[in-house]
Amino acid sequence: LSMAVGTVIIRFVCRHADPVVATGWHMILGGLPLFALSYQLESQQWVEMNLSDWMALTYATVFGSAIAYGLFFYFA
């Protein structure tokens, strides 16, 4: 539900601000509560992550989410 609301709101924000910056803030503000919740509920899994797991998570976050989402709103 919050993703749907954020997607609608960010279209209006992108008219007055840089789409890439707006997308970055949208993802940060939406991701922090999810990160905190996952840390509370799944803390054991965070401890077991090694370097390759962190690199895969970073790659998926940056290229699979942030850049793709930013390009979507840049060209929309």
N, CA, C and O atoms as a printed pandas DataFrame, in Angstrom:
     atom_number atom_name residue_name chain_id  residue_number  x_coord  y_coord  z_coord
0              1         N          LEU        A               1    0.829   -1.191    0.000
1              2        CA          LEU        A               1    0.000    0.000    0.000
2              3         C          LEU        A               1    0.876    1.259    0.000
3              4         O          LEU        A               1    0.620    2.202   -0.748
4              5         N          SER        A               2    1.905    1.262    0.841
5              6        CA          SER        A               2    2.762    2.454    0.895
6              7         C          SER        A               2    3.542    2.652   -0.406
7              8         O          SER        A               2    3.818    3.788   -0.793
8              9         N          MET        A               3    3.895    1.568   -1.079
9             10        CA          MET        A               3    4.579    1.700   -2.370
10            11         C          MET        A               3    3.660    2.336   -3.398
11            12         O          MET        A               3    4.101    3.157   -4.202
12            13         N          ALA        A               4    2.391    1.966   -3.382
13            14        CA          ALA        A               4    1.430    2.548   -4.320
14            15         C          ALA        A               4    1.259    4.040   -4.058
15            16         O          ALA        A               4    1.243    4.839   -4.994
16            17         N          VAL        A               5    1.134    4.412   -2.799
17            18        CA          VAL        A               5    0.985    5.827   -2.447
18            19         C          VAL        A               5    2.247    6.596   -2.830
19            20         O          VAL        A               5    2.165    7.692   -3.385
20            21         N          GLY        A               6    3.408    6.025   -2.534
21            22        CA          GLY        A               6    4.664    6.679   -2.884
22            23         C          GLY        A               6    4.838    6.860   -4.380
23            24         O          GLY        A               6    5.365    7.879   -4.826
24            25         N          THR        A               7    4.400    5.880   -5.158
25            26        CA          THR        A               7    4.502    5.976   -6.607
26            27         C          THR        A               7    3.624    7.092   -7.153
27            28         O          THR        A               7    4.020    7.799   -8.080
28            29         N          VAL        A               8    2.450    7.251   -6.592
29            30        CA          VAL        A               8    1.562    8.335   -7.029
30            31         C          VAL        A               8    2.131    9.689   -6.621
31            32         O          VAL        A               8    2.131   10.627   -7.417
32            33         N          ILE        A               9    2.610    9.796   -5.402
33            34        CA          ILE        A               9    3.127   11.071   -4.893
34            35         C          ILE        A               9    4.399   11.491   -5.624
35            36         O          ILE        A               9    4.593   12.675   -5.901
36            37         N          ILE        A              10    5.262   10.535   -5.935
37            38        CA          ILE        A              10    6.546   10.908   -6.534
38            39         C          ILE        A              10    6.374   11.483   -7.938
39            40         O          ILE        A              10    7.227   12.247   -8.390
40            41         N          ARG        A              11    5.313   11.143   -8.625
41            42        CA          ARG        A              11    5.065   11.748   -9.945
42            43         C          ARG        A              11    4.894   13.261   -9.821
43            44         O          ARG        A              11    5.378   14.016  -10.665
44            45         N          PHE        A              12    4.207   13.700   -8.773
45            46        CA          PHE        A              12    4.032   15.138   -8.556
46            47         C          PHE        A              12    5.327   15.785   -8.081
47            48         O          PHE        A              12    5.637   16.913   -8.464
48            49         N          VAL        A              13    6.078   15.081   -7.255
49            50        CA          VAL        A              13    7.347   15.616   -6.751
50            51         C          VAL        A              13    8.340   15.789   -7.899
51            52         O          VAL        A              13    9.093   16.762   -7.922
52            53         N          CYS        A              14    8.346   14.862   -8.843
53            54        CA          CYS        A              14    9.293   14.919   -9.965
54            55         C          CYS        A              14    9.039   16.098  -10.890
55            56         O          CYS        A              14    9.915   16.456  -11.677
56            57         N          ARG        A              15    7.884   16.698  -10.817
57            58        CA          ARG        A              15    7.621   17.894  -11.624
58            59         C          ARG        A              15    8.382   19.101  -11.088
59            60         O          ARG        A              15    8.669   20.036  -11.836
60            61         N          HIS        A              16    8.709   19.086   -9.796
61            62        CA          HIS        A              16    9.348   20.231   -9.148
62            63         C          HIS        A              16   10.773   19.938   -8.681
63            64         O          HIS        A              16   11.473   20.843   -8.226
64            65         N          ALA        A              17   11.200   18.700   -8.787
65            66        CA          ALA        A              17   12.538   18.335   -8.323
66            67         C          ALA        A              17   13.159   17.358   -9.313
67            68         O          ALA        A              17   12.473   16.795  -10.167
68            69         N          ASP        A              18   14.452   17.169   -9.187
69            70        CA          ASP        A              18   15.163   16.221  -10.037
70            71         C          ASP        A              18   14.626   14.810   -9.778
71            72         O          ASP        A              18   14.580   14.380   -8.626
72            73         N          PRO        A              19   14.219   14.080  -10.821
73            74        CA          PRO        A              19   13.635   12.749  -10.624
74            75         C          PRO        A              19   14.567   11.759   -9.937
75            76         O          PRO        A              19   14.114   10.930   -9.148
76            77         N          VAL        A              20   15.852   11.833  -10.225
77            78        CA          VAL        A              20   16.791   10.897   -9.617
78            79         C          VAL        A              20   16.936   11.175   -8.125
79            80         O          VAL        A              20   16.971   10.242   -7.323
80            81         N          VAL        A              21   17.021   12.433   -7.749
81            82        CA          VAL        A              21   17.118   12.800   -6.333
82            83         C          VAL        A              21   15.836   12.423   -5.598
83            84         O          VAL        A              21   15.883   11.869   -4.500
84            85         N          ALA        A              22   14.696   12.725   -6.205
85            86        CA          ALA        A              22   13.413   12.380   -5.583
86            87         C          ALA        A              22   13.277   10.875   -5.414
87            88         O          ALA        A              22   12.768   10.404   -4.397
88            89         N          THR        A              23   13.730   10.121   -6.405
89            90        CA          THR        A              23   13.676    8.665   -6.313
90            91         C          THR        A              23   14.580    8.159   -5.198
91            92         O          THR        A              23   14.208    7.253   -4.452
92            93         N          GLY        A              24   15.761    8.741   -5.085
93            94        CA          GLY        A              24   16.669    8.348   -4.008
94            95         C          GLY        A              24   16.064    8.562   -2.639
95            96         O          GLY        A              24   16.132    7.676   -1.787
96            97         N          TRP        A              25   15.475    9.719   -2.414
97            98        CA          TRP        A              25   14.835    9.993   -1.128
98            99         C          TRP        A              25   13.637    9.081   -0.903
99           100         O          TRP        A              25   13.397    8.631    0.217
100          101         N          HIS        A              26   12.893    8.811   -1.956
101          102        CA          HIS        A              26   11.742    7.912   -1.856
102          103         C          HIS        A              26   12.188    6.528   -1.402
103          104         O          HIS        A              26   11.555    5.916   -0.541
104          105         N          MET        A              27   13.280    6.038   -1.983
105          106        CA          MET        A              27   13.766    4.708   -1.626
106          107         C          MET        A              27   14.378    4.677   -0.230
107          108         O          MET        A              27   14.213    3.698    0.497
108          109         N          ILE        A              28   15.082    5.741    0.148
109          110        CA          ILE        A              28   15.676    5.785    1.486
110          111         C          ILE        A              28   14.591    5.840    2.555
111          112         O          ILE        A              28   14.612    5.069    3.515
112          113         N          LEU        A              29   13.651    6.752    2.382
113          114        CA          LEU        A              29   12.598    6.905    3.394
114          115         C          LEU        A              29   11.680    5.689    3.457
115          116         O          LEU        A              29   11.156    5.364    4.522
116          117         N          GLY        A              30   11.485    5.023    2.339
117          118        CA          GLY        A              30   10.672    3.813    2.347
118          119         C          GLY        A              30   11.433    2.583    2.809
119          120         O          GLY        A              30   10.846    1.660    3.374
120          121         N          GLY        A              31   12.739    2.567    2.569
121          122        CA          GLY        A              31   13.544    1.404    2.912
122          123         C          GLY        A              31   13.985    1.333    4.357
123          124         O          GLY        A              31   14.157    0.238    4.893
124          125         N          LEU        A              32   14.173    2.468    4.999
125          126        CA          LEU        A              32   14.635    2.455    6.387
126          127         C          LEU        A              32   13.678    1.734    7.337
127          128         O          LEU        A              32   14.133    0.923    8.144
128          129         N          PRO        A              33   12.372    1.998    7.272
129          130        CA          PRO        A              33   11.470    1.237    8.151
130          131         C          PRO        A              33   11.491   -0.264    7.848
131          132         O          PRO        A              33   11.394   -1.081    8.764
132          133         N          LEU        A              34   11.616   -0.627    6.576
133          134        CA          LEU        A              34   11.680   -2.044    6.227
134          135         C          LEU        A              34   12.970   -2.678    6.737
135          136         O          LEU        A              34   12.963   -3.816    7.205
136          137         N          PHE        A              35   14.072   -1.946    6.647
137          138        CA          PHE        A              35   15.340   -2.451    7.165
138          139         C          PHE        A              35   15.264   -2.655    8.675
139          140         O          PHE        A              35   15.709   -3.682    9.187
140          141         N          ALA        A              36   14.704   -1.685    9.383
141          142        CA          ALA        A              36   14.571   -1.801   10.840
142          143         C          ALA        A              36   13.677   -2.978   11.216
143          144         O          ALA        A              36   13.983   -3.720   12.150
144          145         N          LEU        A              37   12.589   -3.148   10.499
145          146        CA          LEU        A              37   11.676   -4.256   10.777
146          147         C          LEU        A              37   12.350   -5.599   10.499
147          148         O          LEU        A              37   12.199   -6.537   11.281
148          149         N          SER        A              38   13.082   -5.697    9.409
149          150        CA          SER        A              38   13.760   -6.959    9.106
150          151         C          SER        A              38   14.864   -7.241   10.117
151          152         O          SER        A              38   15.121   -8.400   10.444
152          153         N          TYR        A              39   15.516   -6.201   10.614
153          154        CA          TYR        A              39   16.552   -6.398   11.632
154          155         C          TYR        A              39   15.939   -6.919   12.924
155          156         O          TYR        A              39   16.540   -7.749   13.607
156          157         N          GLN        A              40   14.757   -6.441   13.260
157          158        CA          GLN        A              40   14.073   -6.897   14.474
158          159         C          GLN        A              40   13.591   -8.339   14.333
159          160         O          GLN        A              40   13.740   -9.141   15.255
160          161         N          LEU        A              41   13.017   -8.662   13.184
161          162        CA          LEU        A              41   12.395   -9.973   13.008
162          163         C          LEU        A              41   13.360  -11.044   12.504
163          164         O          LEU        A              41   13.163  -12.227   12.780
164          165         N          GLU        A              42   14.382  -10.656   11.782
165          166        CA          GLU        A              42   15.299  -11.613   11.155
166          167         C          GLU        A              42   16.749  -11.308   11.497
167          168         O          GLU        A              42   17.611  -11.396   10.622
168          169         N          SER        A              43   17.041  -10.955   12.728
169          170        CA          SER        A              43   18.393  -10.516   13.091
170          171         C          SER        A              43   19.435  -11.615   12.889
171          172         O          SER        A              43   20.584  -11.311   12.570
172          173         N          GLN        A              44   19.072  -12.858   13.063
173          174        CA          GLN        A              44   20.036  -13.945   12.897
174          175         C          GLN        A              44   20.537  -14.034   11.455
175          176         O          GLN        A              44   21.704  -14.352   11.228
176          177         N          GLN        A              45   19.679  -13.761   10.493
177          178        CA          GLN        A              45   20.103  -13.838    9.097
178          179         C          GLN        A              45   21.084  -12.729    8.738
179          180         O          GLN        A              45   21.959  -12.933    7.897
180          181         N          TRP        A              46   20.955  -11.558    9.359
181          182        CA          TRP        A              46   21.899  -10.471    9.081
182          183         C          TRP        A              46   23.292  -10.820    9.595
183          184         O          TRP        A              46   24.289  -10.431    8.988
184          185         N          VAL        A              47   23.370  -11.544   10.700
185          186        CA          VAL        A              47   24.664  -11.907   11.281
186          187         C          VAL        A              47   25.401  -12.893   10.383
187          188         O          VAL        A              47   26.628  -12.853   10.296
188          189         N          GLU        A              48   24.668  -13.772    9.719
189          190        CA          GLU        A              48   25.278  -14.829    8.918
190          191         C          GLU        A              48   25.706  -14.380    7.518
191          192         O          GLU        A              48   26.262  -15.183    6.769
192          193         N          MET        A              49   25.465  -13.142    7.152
193          194        CA          MET        A              49   25.821  -12.681    5.805
194          195         C          MET        A              49   27.330  -12.481    5.679
195          196         O          MET        A              49   27.966  -11.904    6.561
196          197         N          ASN        A              50   27.895  -12.965    4.573
197          198        CA          ASN        A              50   29.321  -12.761    4.313
198          199         C          ASN        A              50   29.494  -11.671    3.251
199          200         O          ASN        A              50   28.519  -11.047    2.832
200          201         N          LEU        A              51   30.722  -11.449    2.825
201          202        CA          LEU        A              51   31.017  -10.353    1.895
202          203         C          LEU        A              51   30.285  -10.506    0.564
203          204         O          LEU        A              51   29.758   -9.528    0.034
204          205         N          SER        A              52   30.247  -11.711    0.024
205          206        CA          SER        A              52   29.566  -11.892   -1.263
206          207         C          SER        A              52   28.061  -11.655   -1.135
207          208         O          SER        A              52   27.433  -11.178   -2.080
208          209         N          ASP        A              53   27.477  -11.978    0.014
209          210        CA          ASP        A              53   26.056  -11.680    0.240
210          211         C          ASP        A              53   25.810  -10.174    0.259
211          212         O          ASP        A              53   24.847   -9.692   -0.336
212          213         N          TRP        A              54   26.684   -9.432    0.943
213          214        CA          TRP        A              54   26.549   -7.970    0.996
214          215         C          TRP        A              54   26.745   -7.350   -0.382
215          216         O          TRP        A              54   26.060   -6.390   -0.736
216          217         N          MET        A              55   27.674   -7.892   -1.158
217          218        CA          MET        A              55   27.898   -7.372   -2.509
218          219         C          MET        A              55   26.686   -7.637   -3.403
219          220         O          MET        A              55   26.301   -6.777   -4.195
220          221         N          ALA        A              56   26.089   -8.813   -3.279
221          222        CA          ALA        A              56   24.901   -9.132   -4.072
222          223         C          ALA        A              56   23.725   -8.246   -3.673
223          224         O          ALA        A              56   22.975   -7.785   -4.533
224          225         N          LEU        A              57   23.563   -8.009   -2.385
225          226        CA          LEU        A              57   22.491   -7.135   -1.905
226          227         C          LEU        A              57   22.701   -5.706   -2.395
227          228         O          LEU        A              57   21.748   -5.044   -2.808
228          229         N          THR        A              58   23.931   -5.231   -2.352
229          230        CA          THR        A              58   24.240   -3.882   -2.833
230          231         C          THR        A              58   23.992   -3.768   -4.334
231          232         O          THR        A              58   23.412   -2.784   -4.792
232          233         N          TYR        A              59   24.420   -4.754   -5.092
233          234        CA          TYR        A              59   24.214   -4.745   -6.546
234          235         C          TYR        A              59   22.722   -4.730   -6.875
235          236         O          TYR        A              59   22.279   -3.949   -7.718
236          237         N          ALA        A              60   21.950   -5.586   -6.216
237          238        CA          ALA        A              60   20.507   -5.640   -6.474
238          239         C          ALA        A              60   19.821   -4.346   -6.069
239          240         O          ALA        A              60   18.879   -3.907   -6.729
240          241         N          THR        A              61   20.286   -3.736   -4.992
241          242        CA          THR        A              61   19.691   -2.484   -4.536
242          243         C          THR        A              61   20.003   -1.347   -5.497
243          244         O          THR        A              61   19.105   -0.601   -5.888
244          245         N          VAL        A              62   21.253   -1.210   -5.876
245          246        CA          VAL        A              62   21.658   -0.082   -6.714
246          247         C          VAL        A              62   21.160   -0.238   -8.147
247          248         O          VAL        A              62   20.496    0.657   -8.671
248          249         N          PHE        A              63   21.469   -1.351   -8.780
249          250        CA          PHE        A              63   21.135   -1.505  -10.195
250          251         C          PHE        A              63   19.718   -2.013  -10.418
251          252         O          PHE        A              63   19.039   -1.565  -11.341
252          253         N          GLY        A              64   19.269   -2.929   -9.597
253          254        CA          GLY        A              64   17.948   -3.503   -9.791
254          255         C          GLY        A              64   16.823   -2.638   -9.291
255          256         O          GLY        A              64   15.681   -2.793   -9.723
256          257         N          SER        A              65   17.121   -1.733   -8.391
257          258        CA          SER        A              65   16.062   -0.902   -7.822
258          259         C          SER        A              65   16.287    0.576   -8.078
259          260         O          SER        A              65   15.498    1.210   -8.778
260          261         N          ALA        A              66   17.341    1.125   -7.527
261          262        CA          ALA        A              66   17.537    2.576   -7.555
262          263         C          ALA        A              66   17.691    3.123   -8.970
263          264         O          ALA        A              66   16.992    4.066   -9.342
264          265         N          ILE        A              67   18.573    2.562   -9.749
265          266        CA          ILE        A              67   18.794    3.091  -11.099
266          267         C          ILE        A              67   17.590    2.820  -11.992
267          268         O          ILE        A              67   17.154    3.705  -12.728
268          269         N          ALA        A              68   17.051    1.607  -11.936
269          270        CA          ALA        A              68   15.890    1.284  -12.770
270          271         C          ALA        A              68   14.688    2.146  -12.404
271          272         O          ALA        A              68   13.983    2.631  -13.289
272          273         N          TYR        A              69   14.452    2.338  -11.135
273          274        CA          TYR        A              69   13.325    3.145  -10.675
274          275         C          TYR        A              69   13.531    4.616  -11.045
275          276         O          TYR        A              69   12.591    5.294  -11.460
276          277         N          GLY        A              70   14.759    5.102  -10.892
277          278        CA          GLY        A              70   15.066    6.483  -11.271
278          279         C          GLY        A              70   14.893    6.725  -12.759
279          280         O          GLY        A              70   14.359    7.758  -13.163
280          281         N          LEU        A              71   15.340    5.779  -13.581
281          282        CA          LEU        A              71   15.163    5.915  -15.026
282          283         C          LEU        A              71   13.698    5.881  -15.421
283          284         O          LEU        A              71   13.286    6.573  -16.351
284          285         N          PHE        A              72   12.917    5.086  -14.725
285          286        CA          PHE        A              72   11.482    5.034  -15.010
286          287         C          PHE        A              72   10.849    6.410  -14.844
287          288         O          PHE        A              72   10.106    6.861  -15.716
288          289         N          PHE        A              73   11.136    7.077  -13.732
289          290        CA          PHE        A              73   10.542    8.387  -13.502
290          291         C          PHE        A              73   11.217    9.480  -14.323
291          292         O          PHE        A              73   10.597   10.505  -14.607
292          293         N          TYR        A              74   12.478    9.280  -14.710
293          294        CA          TYR        A              74   13.159   10.264  -15.546
294          295         C          TYR        A              74   12.525   10.321  -16.935
295          296         O          TYR        A              74   12.358   11.402  -17.499
296          297         N          PHE        A              75   12.177    9.169  -17.481
297          298        CA          PHE        A              75   11.598    9.113  -18.821
298          299         C          PHE        A              75   10.078    9.137  -18.827
299          300         O          PHE        A              75    9.469    9.209  -19.895
300          301         N          ALA        A              76    9.457    9.079  -17.661
301          302        CA          ALA        A              76    7.978    9.086  -17.594
302          303         C          ALA        A              76    7.423   10.481  -17.787
303          304         O          ALA        A              76    6.207   10.671  -17.760
